[in-house]
Amino acid sequence: RAIEIGEKTLGPNHPTLATWLNNLAVLLWKQGKYDEAKPLYERALRIREECLGPNHPDVAQSLNNL
């Protein structure tokens, strides 16, 4: 639900939303829900690359999570 609110208030490509997506993906991954986690990691990576550039530490974190 928080992600839906963030998409509406921050926009679908905001860096904060990418952090929330990444955090949810981490939770799903730890629960063994790998197929659900991967698209969230990928979306967070896309947002971070677009907003922060390819050499930002948050982009590196997303790449590491994948």
All heavy atoms as TSV, in Angstrom:
chain	resi	resn	atom	element	x	y	z
A	1	ARG	N	N	0.822	-1.195	0.000
A	1	ARG	CA	C	0.000	0.000	0.000
A	1	ARG	C	C	0.867	1.261	0.000
A	1	ARG	O	O	0.525	2.240	-0.655
A	1	ARG	CB	C	-0.930	-0.043	1.213
A	1	ARG	CG	C	-1.856	1.112	1.252
A	1	ARG	CD	C	-2.874	0.966	2.355
A	1	ARG	NE	N	-3.593	2.208	2.478
A	1	ARG	CZ	C	-4.051	2.689	3.608
A	1	ARG	NH1	N	-3.878	2.025	4.716
A	1	ARG	NH2	N	-4.679	3.824	3.625
A	2	ALA	N	N	1.965	1.228	0.740
A	2	ALA	CA	C	2.853	2.387	0.795
A	2	ALA	C	C	3.412	2.713	-0.589
A	2	ALA	O	O	3.550	3.890	-0.948
A	2	ALA	CB	C	3.991	2.145	1.780
A	3	ILE	N	N	3.723	1.695	-1.356
A	3	ILE	CA	C	4.254	1.920	-2.703
A	3	ILE	C	C	3.201	2.580	-3.578
A	3	ILE	O	O	3.508	3.506	-4.333
A	3	ILE	CB	C	4.789	0.609	-3.307
A	3	ILE	CG1	C	6.054	0.203	-2.545
A	3	ILE	CG2	C	5.073	0.755	-4.794
A	3	ILE	CD1	C	6.590	-1.156	-2.883
A	4	GLU	N	N	1.967	2.148	-3.479
A	4	GLU	CA	C	0.887	2.774	-4.249
A	4	GLU	C	C	0.741	4.248	-3.891
A	4	GLU	O	O	0.585	5.102	-4.775
A	4	GLU	CB	C	-0.434	2.052	-3.990
A	4	GLU	CG	C	-0.509	0.665	-4.586
A	4	GLU	CD	C	-1.817	-0.038	-4.225
A	4	GLU	OE1	O	-2.807	0.649	-3.914
A	4	GLU	OE2	O	-1.830	-1.268	-4.257
A	5	ILE	N	N	0.813	4.561	-2.609
A	5	ILE	CA	C	0.717	5.955	-2.169
A	5	ILE	C	C	1.906	6.743	-2.705
A	5	ILE	O	O	1.747	7.863	-3.205
A	5	ILE	CB	C	0.642	6.031	-0.631
A	5	ILE	CG1	C	-0.675	5.429	-0.134
A	5	ILE	CG2	C	0.792	7.480	-0.157
A	5	ILE	CD1	C	-0.739	5.219	1.364
A	6	GLY	N	N	3.095	6.161	-2.611
A	6	GLY	CA	C	4.294	6.825	-3.113
A	6	GLY	C	C	4.230	7.103	-4.604
A	6	GLY	O	O	4.650	8.166	-5.067
A	7	GLU	N	N	3.711	6.158	-5.355
A	7	GLU	CA	C	3.581	6.355	-6.801
A	7	GLU	C	C	2.673	7.546	-7.113
A	7	GLU	O	O	2.938	8.307	-8.041
A	7	GLU	CB	C	3.036	5.088	-7.460
A	7	GLU	CG	C	4.044	3.973	-7.518
A	7	GLU	CD	C	3.460	2.671	-8.040
A	7	GLU	OE1	O	2.250	2.410	-7.837
A	7	GLU	OE2	O	4.228	1.911	-8.638
A	8	LYS	N	N	1.617	7.689	-6.326
A	8	LYS	CA	C	0.664	8.780	-6.557
A	8	LYS	C	C	1.211	10.124	-6.087
A	8	LYS	O	O	0.987	11.142	-6.737
A	8	LYS	CB	C	-0.663	8.477	-5.861
A	8	LYS	CG	C	-1.422	7.336	-6.494
A	8	LYS	CD	C	-2.686	7.019	-5.733
A	8	LYS	CE	C	-3.376	5.802	-6.338
A	8	LYS	NZ	N	-4.513	5.351	-5.538
A	9	THR	N	N	1.896	10.136	-4.963
A	9	THR	CA	C	2.340	11.410	-4.394
A	9	THR	C	C	3.713	11.840	-4.895
A	9	THR	O	O	3.943	13.028	-5.124
A	9	THR	CB	C	2.351	11.357	-2.860
A	9	THR	OG1	O	3.210	10.301	-2.425
A	9	THR	CG2	C	0.952	11.148	-2.319
A	10	LEU	N	N	4.631	10.893	-5.049
A	10	LEU	CA	C	5.995	11.218	-5.474
A	10	LEU	C	C	6.181	11.086	-6.977
A	10	LEU	O	O	7.078	11.691	-7.549
A	10	LEU	CB	C	7.003	10.300	-4.771
A	10	LEU	CG	C	7.025	10.347	-3.247
A	10	LEU	CD1	C	7.923	9.243	-2.707
A	10	LEU	CD2	C	7.484	11.703	-2.763
A	11	GLY	N	N	5.363	10.247	-7.581
A	11	GLY	CA	C	5.524	9.914	-8.992
A	11	GLY	C	C	6.167	8.544	-9.123
A	11	GLY	O	O	6.829	8.065	-8.207
A	12	PRO	N	N	5.977	7.909	-10.271
A	12	PRO	CA	C	6.430	6.520	-10.440
A	12	PRO	C	C	7.934	6.357	-10.598
A	12	PRO	O	O	8.425	5.229	-10.600
A	12	PRO	CB	C	5.701	6.075	-11.712
A	12	PRO	CG	C	5.498	7.339	-12.475
A	12	PRO	CD	C	5.267	8.405	-11.435
A	13	ASN	N	N	8.672	7.450	-10.714
A	13	ASN	CA	C	10.118	7.343	-10.933
A	13	ASN	C	C	10.927	8.153	-9.925
A	13	ASN	O	O	11.998	8.655	-10.237
A	13	ASN	CB	C	10.462	7.796	-12.352
A	13	ASN	CG	C	9.870	6.871	-13.384
A	13	ASN	OD1	O	10.000	5.660	-13.292
A	13	ASN	ND2	N	9.186	7.435	-14.357
A	14	HIS	N	N	10.438	8.254	-8.721
A	14	HIS	CA	C	11.122	9.026	-7.681
A	14	HIS	C	C	12.138	8.136	-6.949
A	14	HIS	O	O	11.861	6.969	-6.676
A	14	HIS	CB	C	10.093	9.566	-6.688
A	14	HIS	CG	C	10.621	10.629	-5.801
A	14	HIS	ND1	N	11.371	10.354	-4.686
A	14	HIS	CD2	C	10.526	11.974	-5.874
A	14	HIS	CE1	C	11.715	11.488	-4.098
A	14	HIS	NE2	N	11.207	12.494	-4.808
A	15	PRO	N	N	13.313	8.670	-6.608
A	15	PRO	CA	C	14.324	7.866	-5.908
A	15	PRO	C	C	13.847	7.286	-4.572
A	15	PRO	O	O	14.241	6.176	-4.210
A	15	PRO	CB	C	15.479	8.848	-5.685
A	15	PRO	CG	C	15.298	9.910	-6.693
A	15	PRO	CD	C	13.820	10.004	-6.948
A	16	THR	N	N	13.000	8.010	-3.864
A	16	THR	CA	C	12.473	7.467	-2.608
A	16	THR	C	C	11.631	6.234	-2.867
A	16	THR	O	O	11.694	5.247	-2.121
A	16	THR	CB	C	11.655	8.536	-1.853
A	16	THR	OG1	O	12.519	9.638	-1.558
A	16	THR	CG2	C	11.055	7.988	-0.574
A	17	LEU	N	N	10.860	6.267	-3.922
A	17	LEU	CA	C	10.064	5.100	-4.300
A	17	LEU	C	C	10.985	3.919	-4.620
A	17	LEU	O	O	10.690	2.780	-4.250
A	17	LEU	CB	C	9.171	5.424	-5.497
A	17	LEU	CG	C	8.244	4.299	-5.965
A	17	LEU	CD1	C	7.235	3.934	-4.877
A	17	LEU	CD2	C	7.534	4.703	-7.231
A	18	ALA	N	N	12.098	4.181	-5.264
A	18	ALA	CA	C	13.060	3.117	-5.565
A	18	ALA	C	C	13.574	2.479	-4.275
A	18	ALA	O	O	13.732	1.252	-4.206
A	18	ALA	CB	C	14.226	3.665	-6.380
A	19	THR	N	N	13.803	3.291	-3.251
A	19	THR	CA	C	14.246	2.753	-1.961
A	19	THR	C	C	13.177	1.859	-1.362
A	19	THR	O	O	13.469	0.771	-0.854
A	19	THR	CB	C	14.599	3.896	-0.999
A	19	THR	OG1	O	15.663	4.654	-1.564
A	19	THR	CG2	C	15.012	3.370	0.362
A	20	TRP	N	N	11.934	2.299	-1.433
A	20	TRP	CA	C	10.837	1.488	-0.894
A	20	TRP	C	C	10.699	0.172	-1.655
A	20	TRP	O	O	10.470	-0.880	-1.049
A	20	TRP	CB	C	9.527	2.248	-0.952
A	20	TRP	CG	C	9.486	3.492	-0.111
A	20	TRP	CD1	C	10.426	3.902	0.793
A	20	TRP	CD2	C	8.477	4.488	-0.118
A	20	TRP	NE1	N	10.049	5.092	1.352
A	20	TRP	CE2	C	8.867	5.481	0.814
A	20	TRP	CE3	C	7.313	4.644	-0.825
A	20	TRP	CZ2	C	8.090	6.609	1.071
A	20	TRP	CZ3	C	6.532	5.777	-0.579
A	20	TRP	CH2	C	6.917	6.742	0.360
A	21	LEU	N	N	10.823	0.240	-2.977
A	21	LEU	CA	C	10.757	-0.981	-3.782
A	21	LEU	C	C	11.887	-1.933	-3.408
A	21	LEU	O	O	11.677	-3.141	-3.276
A	21	LEU	CB	C	10.834	-0.638	-5.271
A	21	LEU	CG	C	9.627	0.077	-5.861
A	21	LEU	CD1	C	9.991	0.691	-7.206
A	21	LEU	CD2	C	8.449	-0.868	-5.994
A	22	ASN	N	N	13.066	-1.380	-3.251
A	22	ASN	CA	C	14.218	-2.194	-2.883
A	22	ASN	C	C	13.996	-2.846	-1.516
A	22	ASN	O	O	14.274	-4.037	-1.337
A	22	ASN	CB	C	15.485	-1.340	-2.868
A	22	ASN	CG	C	16.713	-2.169	-2.636
A	22	ASN	OD1	O	17.181	-2.874	-3.516
A	22	ASN	ND2	N	17.260	-2.097	-1.429
A	23	ASN	N	N	13.494	-2.081	-0.562
A	23	ASN	CA	C	13.252	-2.627	0.778
A	23	ASN	C	C	12.228	-3.748	0.757
A	23	ASN	O	O	12.407	-4.772	1.436
A	23	ASN	CB	C	12.797	-1.519	1.732
A	23	ASN	CG	C	13.888	-0.532	2.035
A	23	ASN	OD1	O	15.067	-0.771	1.783
A	23	ASN	ND2	N	13.504	0.609	2.585
A	24	LEU	N	N	11.170	-3.573	-0.012
A	24	LEU	CA	C	10.168	-4.628	-0.131
A	24	LEU	C	C	10.771	-5.859	-0.798
A	24	LEU	O	O	10.515	-6.995	-0.385
A	24	LEU	CB	C	8.950	-4.134	-0.911
A	24	LEU	CG	C	7.828	-5.153	-1.134
A	24	LEU	CD1	C	7.331	-5.738	0.186
A	24	LEU	CD2	C	6.681	-4.510	-1.916
A	25	ALA	N	N	11.589	-5.641	-1.804
A	25	ALA	CA	C	12.248	-6.762	-2.480
A	25	ALA	C	C	13.145	-7.536	-1.516
A	25	ALA	O	O	13.175	-8.768	-1.547
A	25	ALA	CB	C	13.048	-6.260	-3.676
A	26	VAL	N	N	13.858	-6.819	-0.657
A	26	VAL	CA	C	14.710	-7.484	0.341
A	26	VAL	C	C	13.855	-8.373	1.243
A	26	VAL	O	O	14.205	-9.527	1.516
A	26	VAL	CB	C	15.498	-6.448	1.179
A	26	VAL	CG1	C	16.154	-7.098	2.386
A	26	VAL	CG2	C	16.540	-5.750	0.325
A	27	LEU	N	N	12.746	-7.838	1.702
A	27	LEU	CA	C	11.852	-8.616	2.564
A	27	LEU	C	C	11.355	-9.871	1.854
A	27	LEU	O	O	11.391	-10.975	2.413
A	27	LEU	CB	C	10.667	-7.755	3.000
A	27	LEU	CG	C	9.586	-8.471	3.806
A	27	LEU	CD1	C	10.122	-8.920	5.146
A	27	LEU	CD2	C	8.386	-7.566	3.972
A	28	LEU	N	N	10.896	-9.705	0.618
A	28	LEU	CA	C	10.397	-10.855	-0.146
A	28	LEU	C	C	11.504	-11.884	-0.374
A	28	LEU	O	O	11.274	-13.090	-0.267
A	28	LEU	CB	C	9.810	-10.393	-1.478
A	28	LEU	CG	C	8.527	-9.576	-1.375
A	28	LEU	CD1	C	8.199	-8.931	-2.713
A	28	LEU	CD2	C	7.372	-10.443	-0.900
A	29	TRP	N	N	12.709	-11.399	-0.665
A	29	TRP	CA	C	13.845	-12.296	-0.901
A	29	TRP	C	C	14.131	-13.124	0.353
A	29	TRP	O	O	14.342	-14.333	0.282
A	29	TRP	CB	C	15.068	-11.476	-1.310
A	29	TRP	CG	C	16.236	-12.315	-1.701
A	29	TRP	CD1	C	17.250	-12.759	-0.898
A	29	TRP	CD2	C	16.509	-12.858	-2.991
A	29	TRP	NE1	N	18.130	-13.510	-1.610
A	29	TRP	CE2	C	17.700	-13.589	-2.905
A	29	TRP	CE3	C	15.849	-12.761	-4.213
A	29	TRP	CZ2	C	18.254	-14.241	-3.989
A	29	TRP	CZ3	C	16.399	-13.407	-5.298
A	29	TRP	CH2	C	17.582	-14.138	-5.177
A	30	LYS	N	N	14.112	-12.467	1.504
A	30	LYS	CA	C	14.385	-13.169	2.766
A	30	LYS	C	C	13.301	-14.180	3.099
A	30	LYS	O	O	13.550	-15.143	3.822
A	30	LYS	CB	C	14.546	-12.166	3.899
A	30	LYS	CG	C	15.843	-11.395	3.804
A	30	LYS	CD	C	16.032	-10.440	4.968
A	30	LYS	CE	C	17.380	-9.747	4.841
A	30	LYS	NZ	N	17.670	-8.918	5.998
A	31	GLN	N	N	12.109	-13.966	2.556
A	31	GLN	CA	C	11.009	-14.909	2.748
A	31	GLN	C	C	11.029	-16.024	1.708
A	31	GLN	O	O	10.167	-16.892	1.706
A	31	GLN	CB	C	9.668	-14.183	2.682
A	31	GLN	CG	C	9.434	-13.227	3.823
A	31	GLN	CD	C	8.146	-12.443	3.683
A	31	GLN	OE1	O	7.579	-12.306	2.593
A	31	GLN	NE2	N	7.667	-11.902	4.786
A	32	GLY	N	N	12.025	-15.997	0.830
A	32	GLY	CA	C	12.130	-17.018	-0.209
A	32	GLY	C	C	11.241	-16.776	-1.410
A	32	GLY	O	O	11.090	-17.652	-2.259
A	33	LYS	N	N	10.679	-15.584	-1.530
A	33	LYS	CA	C	9.781	-15.253	-2.640
A	33	LYS	C	C	10.576	-14.567	-3.747
A	33	LYS	O	O	10.368	-13.401	-4.077
A	33	LYS	CB	C	8.643	-14.366	-2.140
A	33	LYS	CG	C	7.794	-15.042	-1.078
A	33	LYS	CD	C	6.715	-14.125	-0.546
A	33	LYS	CE	C	5.907	-14.828	0.534
A	33	LYS	NZ	N	4.878	-13.939	1.091
A	34	TYR	N	N	11.493	-15.309	-4.318
A	34	TYR	CA	C	12.453	-14.768	-5.272
A	34	TYR	C	C	11.786	-14.228	-6.540
A	34	TYR	O	O	12.199	-13.191	-7.056
A	34	TYR	CB	C	13.492	-15.825	-5.632
A	34	TYR	CG	C	14.119	-16.459	-4.414
A	34	TYR	CD1	C	13.988	-17.827	-4.163
A	34	TYR	CD2	C	14.818	-15.694	-3.490
A	34	TYR	CE1	C	14.550	-18.394	-3.034
A	34	TYR	CE2	C	15.381	-16.256	-2.362
A	34	TYR	CZ	C	15.241	-17.614	-2.138
A	34	TYR	OH	O	15.789	-18.178	-1.014
A	35	ASP	N	N	10.768	-14.925	-7.025
A	35	ASP	CA	C	10.085	-14.482	-8.246
A	35	ASP	C	C	9.340	-13.169	-8.045
A	35	ASP	O	O	9.143	-12.414	-8.996
A	35	ASP	CB	C	9.108	-15.555	-8.737
A	35	ASP	CG	C	9.812	-16.795	-9.257
A	35	ASP	OD1	O	11.003	-16.700	-9.614
A	35	ASP	OD2	O	9.173	-17.862	-9.302
A	36	GLU	N	N	8.915	-12.903	-6.822
A	36	GLU	CA	C	8.246	-11.633	-6.526
A	36	GLU	C	C	9.264	-10.525	-6.288
A	36	GLU	O	O	8.999	-9.355	-6.591
A	36	GLU	CB	C	7.360	-11.778	-5.294
A	36	GLU	CG	C	6.164	-12.691	-5.491
A	36	GLU	CD	C	5.336	-12.826	-4.227
A	36	GLU	OE1	O	4.962	-11.781	-3.645
A	36	GLU	OE2	O	5.073	-13.970	-3.813
A	37	ALA	N	N	10.400	-10.872	-5.747
A	37	ALA	CA	C	11.419	-9.877	-5.415
A	37	ALA	C	C	12.128	-9.333	-6.655
A	37	ALA	O	O	12.392	-8.126	-6.743
A	37	ALA	CB	C	12.447	-10.479	-4.465
A	38	LYS	N	N	12.436	-10.195	-7.603
A	38	LYS	CA	C	13.261	-9.783	-8.742
A	38	LYS	C	C	12.695	-8.602	-9.523
A	38	LYS	O	O	13.426	-7.648	-9.810
A	38	LYS	CB	C	13.524	-10.963	-9.667
A	38	LYS	CG	C	14.527	-10.607	-10.749
A	38	LYS	CD	C	14.886	-11.778	-11.623
A	38	LYS	CE	C	15.877	-11.319	-12.678
A	38	LYS	NZ	N	16.072	-12.283	-13.716
A	39	PRO	N	N	11.397	-8.582	-9.876
A	39	PRO	CA	C	10.890	-7.424	-10.621
A	39	PRO	C	C	10.973	-6.115	-9.826
A	39	PRO	O	O	11.155	-5.042	-10.407
A	39	PRO	CB	C	9.434	-7.775	-10.931
A	39	PRO	CG	C	9.256	-9.190	-10.596
A	39	PRO	CD	C	10.388	-9.619	-9.738
A	40	LEU	N	N	10.857	-6.213	-8.511
A	40	LEU	CA	C	10.973	-5.010	-7.691
A	40	LEU	C	C	12.411	-4.504	-7.681
A	40	LEU	O	O	12.656	-3.299	-7.781
A	40	LEU	CB	C	10.497	-5.291	-6.267
A	40	LEU	CG	C	9.030	-5.702	-6.131
A	40	LEU	CD1	C	8.712	-6.018	-4.677
A	40	LEU	CD2	C	8.102	-4.627	-6.660
A	41	TYR	N	N	13.363	-5.417	-7.557
A	41	TYR	CA	C	14.777	-5.038	-7.654
A	41	TYR	C	C	15.058	-4.382	-9.006
A	41	TYR	O	O	15.753	-3.369	-9.075
A	41	TYR	CB	C	15.683	-6.263	-7.517
A	41	TYR	CG	C	15.918	-6.756	-6.117
A	41	TYR	CD1	C	15.855	-8.115	-5.816
A	41	TYR	CD2	C	16.262	-5.892	-5.083
A	41	TYR	CE1	C	16.107	-8.584	-4.542
A	41	TYR	CE2	C	16.519	-6.358	-3.808
A	41	TYR	CZ	C	16.441	-7.708	-3.540
A	41	TYR	OH	O	16.706	-8.182	-2.279
A	42	GLU	N	N	14.537	-4.971	-10.071
A	42	GLU	CA	C	14.779	-4.444	-11.420
A	42	GLU	C	C	14.158	-3.058	-11.596
A	42	GLU	O	O	14.769	-2.174	-12.200
A	42	GLU	CB	C	14.246	-5.418	-12.470
A	42	GLU	CG	C	15.051	-6.697	-12.530
A	42	GLU	CD	C	14.417	-7.774	-13.384
A	42	GLU	OE1	O	13.187	-7.715	-13.639
A	42	GLU	OE2	O	15.141	-8.704	-13.777
A	43	ARG	N	N	12.965	-2.864	-11.060
A	43	ARG	CA	C	12.319	-1.556	-11.168
A	43	ARG	C	C	13.088	-0.507	-10.365
A	43	ARG	O	O	13.294	0.614	-10.836
A	43	ARG	CB	C	10.869	-1.638	-10.695
A	43	ARG	CG	C	10.158	-0.322	-10.846
A	43	ARG	CD	C	8.690	-0.437	-10.566
A	43	ARG	NE	N	8.100	0.897	-10.550
A	43	ARG	CZ	C	7.006	1.217	-9.910
A	43	ARG	NH1	N	6.323	0.297	-9.254
A	43	ARG	NH2	N	6.548	2.453	-9.925
A	44	ALA	N	N	13.519	-0.877	-9.171
A	44	ALA	CA	C	14.310	0.044	-8.357
A	44	ALA	C	C	15.589	0.437	-9.093
A	44	ALA	O	O	15.981	1.609	-9.094
A	44	ALA	CB	C	14.640	-0.589	-7.003
A	45	LEU	N	N	16.221	-0.523	-9.740
A	45	LEU	CA	C	17.441	-0.248	-10.503
A	45	LEU	C	C	17.158	0.739	-11.634
A	45	LEU	O	O	17.894	1.709	-11.819
A	45	LEU	CB	C	18.030	-1.536	-11.055
A	45	LEU	CG	C	19.219	-1.384	-12.003
A	45	LEU	CD1	C	20.392	-0.701	-11.311
A	45	LEU	CD2	C	19.619	-2.742	-12.568
A	46	ARG	N	N	16.096	0.509	-12.392
A	46	ARG	CA	C	15.749	1.415	-13.502
A	46	ARG	C	C	15.530	2.841	-13.003
A	46	ARG	O	O	16.023	3.805	-13.599
A	46	ARG	CB	C	14.512	0.915	-14.238
A	46	ARG	CG	C	14.770	-0.226	-15.204
A	46	ARG	CD	C	13.583	-0.477	-16.129
A	46	ARG	NE	N	12.332	-0.726	-15.409
A	46	ARG	CZ	C	11.934	-1.915	-14.968
A	46	ARG	NH1	N	12.685	-2.978	-15.159
A	46	ARG	NH2	N	10.774	-2.043	-14.343
A	47	ILE	N	N	14.774	2.976	-11.921
A	47	ILE	CA	C	14.497	4.304	-11.379
A	47	ILE	C	C	15.794	4.973	-10.941
A	47	ILE	O	O	16.047	6.142	-11.250
A	47	ILE	CB	C	13.505	4.225	-10.198
A	47	ILE	CG1	C	12.130	3.770	-10.682
A	47	ILE	CG2	C	13.412	5.576	-9.486
A	47	ILE	CD1	C	11.156	3.428	-9.569
A	48	ARG	N	N	16.614	4.239	-10.223
A	48	ARG	CA	C	17.861	4.808	-9.715
A	48	ARG	C	C	18.800	5.205	-10.841
A	48	ARG	O	O	19.428	6.266	-10.785
A	48	ARG	CB	C	18.531	3.824	-8.767
A	48	ARG	CG	C	17.812	3.718	-7.437
A	48	ARG	CD	C	18.373	2.646	-6.557
A	48	ARG	NE	N	17.880	2.779	-5.185
A	48	ARG	CZ	C	18.116	1.919	-4.231
A	48	ARG	NH1	N	18.861	0.844	-4.470
A	48	ARG	NH2	N	17.635	2.111	-3.019
A	49	GLU	N	N	18.903	4.376	-11.864
A	49	GLU	CA	C	19.776	4.729	-12.986
A	49	GLU	C	C	19.298	6.003	-13.678
A	49	GLU	O	O	20.098	6.862	-14.030
A	49	GLU	CB	C	19.854	3.578	-13.991
A	49	GLU	CG	C	20.725	2.441	-13.527
A	49	GLU	CD	C	20.769	1.297	-14.519
A	49	GLU	OE1	O	19.761	1.029	-15.200
A	49	GLU	OE2	O	21.825	0.662	-14.587
A	50	GLU	N	N	17.981	6.112	-13.874
A	50	GLU	CA	C	17.419	7.296	-14.531
A	50	GLU	C	C	17.603	8.559	-13.703
A	50	GLU	O	O	17.963	9.607	-14.227
A	50	GLU	CB	C	15.920	7.098	-14.789
A	50	GLU	CG	C	15.588	6.210	-15.953
A	50	GLU	CD	C	14.076	6.082	-16.149
A	50	GLU	OE1	O	13.321	6.939	-15.647
A	50	GLU	OE2	O	13.657	5.111	-16.794
A	51	CYS	N	N	17.338	8.459	-12.408
A	51	CYS	CA	C	17.344	9.643	-11.540
A	51	CYS	C	C	18.724	10.011	-11.024
A	51	CYS	O	O	19.023	11.188	-10.854
A	51	CYS	CB	C	16.419	9.418	-10.352
A	51	CYS	SG	S	14.693	9.281	-10.792
A	52	LEU	N	N	19.537	9.019	-10.740
A	52	LEU	CA	C	20.788	9.260	-10.038
A	52	LEU	C	C	22.028	9.091	-10.900
A	52	LEU	O	O	23.111	9.491	-10.501
A	52	LEU	CB	C	20.878	8.320	-8.824
A	52	LEU	CG	C	19.692	8.384	-7.845
A	52	LEU	CD1	C	19.820	7.302	-6.797
A	52	LEU	CD2	C	19.587	9.760	-7.216
A	53	GLY	N	N	21.859	8.468	-12.054
A	53	GLY	CA	C	22.999	8.221	-12.928
A	53	GLY	C	C	23.607	6.848	-12.672
A	53	GLY	O	O	23.418	6.265	-11.603
A	54	PRO	N	N	24.350	6.339	-13.635
A	54	PRO	CA	C	24.836	4.960	-13.576
A	54	PRO	C	C	25.937	4.709	-12.546
A	54	PRO	O	O	26.197	3.554	-12.207
A	54	PRO	CB	C	25.366	4.705	-14.983
A	54	PRO	CG	C	25.734	6.064	-15.483
A	54	PRO	CD	C	24.728	7.003	-14.871
A	55	ASN	N	N	26.560	5.751	-12.020
A	55	ASN	CA	C	27.679	5.559	-11.097
A	55	ASN	C	C	27.352	5.901	-9.649
A	55	ASN	O	O	28.249	5.976	-8.815
A	55	ASN	CB	C	28.880	6.388	-11.565
A	55	ASN	CG	C	29.381	5.921	-12.912
A	55	ASN	OD1	O	29.510	4.731	-13.166
A	55	ASN	ND2	N	29.627	6.864	-13.805
A	56	HIS	N	N	26.089	6.091	-9.348
A	56	HIS	CA	C	25.674	6.431	-7.982
A	56	HIS	C	C	25.745	5.191	-7.085
A	56	HIS	O	O	25.452	4.081	-7.539
A	56	HIS	CB	C	24.252	6.989	-8.005
A	56	HIS	CG	C	23.835	7.633	-6.738
A	56	HIS	ND1	N	23.380	6.923	-5.663
A	56	HIS	CD2	C	23.817	8.941	-6.370
A	56	HIS	CE1	C	23.087	7.751	-4.677
A	56	HIS	NE2	N	23.348	8.989	-5.089
A	57	PRO	N	N	26.095	5.351	-5.801
A	57	PRO	CA	C	26.155	4.200	-4.891
A	57	PRO	C	C	24.838	3.434	-4.762
A	57	PRO	O	O	24.853	2.206	-4.585
A	57	PRO	CB	C	26.547	4.828	-3.546
A	57	PRO	CG	C	27.236	6.091	-3.906
A	57	PRO	CD	C	26.591	6.574	-5.179
A	58	ASP	N	N	23.699	4.119	-4.870
A	58	ASP	CA	C	22.412	3.413	-4.802
A	58	ASP	C	C	22.208	2.502	-6.006
A	58	ASP	O	O	21.584	1.439	-5.896
A	58	ASP	CB	C	21.251	4.395	-4.682
A	58	ASP	CG	C	21.172	5.062	-3.317
A	58	ASP	OD1	O	21.946	4.678	-2.409
A	58	ASP	OD2	O	20.347	5.983	-3.167
A	59	VAL	N	N	22.727	2.900	-7.154
A	59	VAL	CA	C	22.677	2.037	-8.340
A	59	VAL	C	C	23.527	0.797	-8.092
A	59	VAL	O	O	23.114	-0.329	-8.411
A	59	VAL	CB	C	23.137	2.799	-9.603
A	59	VAL	CG1	C	23.273	1.858	-10.784
A	59	VAL	CG2	C	22.158	3.926	-9.925
A	60	ALA	N	N	24.692	0.990	-7.501
A	60	ALA	CA	C	25.558	-0.153	-7.184
A	60	ALA	C	C	24.851	-1.104	-6.223
A	60	ALA	O	O	24.939	-2.328	-6.376
A	60	ALA	CB	C	26.876	0.333	-6.582
A	61	GLN	N	N	24.126	-0.566	-5.256
A	61	GLN	CA	C	23.387	-1.409	-4.327
A	61	GLN	C	C	22.341	-2.241	-5.071
A	61	GLN	O	O	22.195	-3.434	-4.815
A	61	GLN	CB	C	22.693	-0.552	-3.254
A	61	GLN	CG	C	21.887	-1.391	-2.272
A	61	GLN	CD	C	20.986	-0.545	-1.411
A	61	GLN	OE1	O	20.360	0.410	-1.879
A	61	GLN	NE2	N	20.907	-0.893	-0.145
A	62	SER	N	N	21.615	-1.600	-5.974
A	62	SER	CA	C	20.608	-2.323	-6.751
A	62	SER	C	C	21.236	-3.430	-7.587
A	62	SER	O	O	20.710	-4.538	-7.671
A	62	SER	CB	C	19.831	-1.366	-7.663
A	62	SER	OG	O	18.972	-0.543	-6.910
A	63	LEU	N	N	22.348	-3.125	-8.220
A	63	LEU	CA	C	23.045	-4.140	-9.026
A	63	LEU	C	C	23.493	-5.295	-8.148
A	63	LEU	O	O	23.396	-6.465	-8.533
A	63	LEU	CB	C	24.233	-3.522	-9.741
A	63	LEU	CG	C	23.880	-2.565	-10.883
A	63	LEU	CD1	C	25.114	-1.785	-11.311
A	63	LEU	CD2	C	23.271	-3.316	-12.047
A	64	ASN	N	N	23.984	-4.985	-6.968
A	64	ASN	CA	C	24.422	-6.030	-6.041
A	64	ASN	C	C	23.263	-6.918	-5.626
A	64	ASN	O	O	23.409	-8.134	-5.503
A	64	ASN	CB	C	25.081	-5.394	-4.820
A	64	ASN	CG	C	25.646	-6.428	-3.881
A	64	ASN	OD1	O	26.535	-7.180	-4.254
A	64	ASN	ND2	N	25.143	-6.462	-2.660
A	65	ASN	N	N	22.102	-6.323	-5.400
A	65	ASN	CA	C	20.935	-7.103	-4.971
A	65	ASN	C	C	20.456	-8.067	-6.052
A	65	ASN	O	O	19.946	-9.129	-5.736
A	65	ASN	CB	C	19.803	-6.168	-4.578
A	65	ASN	CG	C	20.068	-5.459	-3.276
A	65	ASN	OD1	O	20.910	-5.858	-2.487
A	65	ASN	ND2	N	19.361	-4.369	-3.051
A	66	LEU	N	N	20.641	-7.690	-7.302
A	66	LEU	CA	C	20.235	-8.581	-8.389
A	66	LEU	C	C	21.213	-9.726	-8.497
A	66	LEU	O	O	20.908	-10.804	-8.847
A	66	LEU	CB	C	20.167	-7.829	-9.712
A	66	LEU	CG	C	18.916	-7.003	-9.906
A	66	LEU	CD1	C	19.061	-6.110	-11.139
A	66	LEU	CD2	C	17.689	-7.876	-10.070
